Amino acid sequence: MASRRLLSLLLGVLGALCDREAYGIAVKTDNQHVTAKEFQEAMLSCKYSTGKGIIPRVEWKKLRNGDVSFVYYRDNLVGDLKGRAEMIDSSIRIRNVTRKDSASYRCEVSAPTERGQNVAEATVTLTVLVASAAPSCIVPSSAMSGTVVEMRCKENEGSPASEYKWYRNGVVLVENAGMGSDKKRNISYTMNKKTGTLLFNRVSKDDTGEYYCEASNGIGLPQKCSAKRMQVDDLNISGIIAAVVVVALVMALCGLGVFYAQKKGYFSKENSSQKKSSDYKYTPSEKDFRHTKSFVI
């Protein structure tokens, strides 16, 4: 009895191994993370092995921003890759890649078995490298000394995301200049190379100059915006005081004029004449009445 049980167990193990060889599917890729410059080519690798007698079905799907779409279906390239890609065995070679091709691609290999549909898959992530575009810069044309000023620089084309540098009068500004040596501590700005912002906590006349920003992500040449001039002026306290004094004198003179006119009775005479003219009422005479009557007859 024990020998029969051992024999049946061995036969079961051998049967399972034979079944795995007959119906098993294995899928792999040579490169899970593929990078390619825009307008060049990229290879999405997919290799599989199957058991004896299995005729598998190969499909490729594109996964981007939560959407899933076919790019290889029923032995044909479809969708975005139709006409600019080719199949090499079960791999895809894409010619003239664009930024829209950046996505995850899933190679699915399936085959029907006695136990149902057997599916194996491998995923390849494609990143298309795009050079930075010319950034847009916001630089105020003027500012008052001692005020807060923020300059902004941004471009949205580059992949990976760009980093930024600011220049004043052709000289690059140091990032985090508010920290470090004693010389740098006297500089009143801070710069963030990731976001492209240049912040002055308190601008001074020394900050006057022409500013421009440069964007770069390591792909192609750095790009920059047109230089713009910012003029910083000191607040003219003496001019403001002089203007306030002049306004106060004008108002005082106007008040004295009104007081003098009232004292001389100019406003009272005018009111009395208006009152006399308004108190006069026209009363028709008897002669006028008779004339009107005879005219009617």
HUZIPE-V815794 format. One line per field, one symbol per residue. ss: DSSP state (@ for helix, = for strand, . for the rest). burial: # if it has 9 or more other ideal C-beta (glycine too) atoms within 8 Angstrom, else .. A space follows every 50 residues. Layout:
ss = ???
burial = ???
This chain:
ss = .@@@@@@@@@@@@@@@@@@@@@@.====....=====....===..==== ......========..=======..==.@@@...====..====....@@ @.===========..===============.....===...===....== ====....=...======..==.........@@@@...====....==== ....@@@.========......==...======...@@@@@@@@@@@@@@ @@@@@@@@@@@@@@.@@@@@@@@@@@@@@......@@@@@@@@@@@.
burial = ...................######.#.#....#.#.#..########.# #..#.#.######......###....###.##..#.#..#####..#... ###########.#....#.##############.#.#.#...###...#. ###.#..##..#######....#...##.....##.#####....##### ..##..#..########.#...###..###.##......#.......... ..........##..........................#........
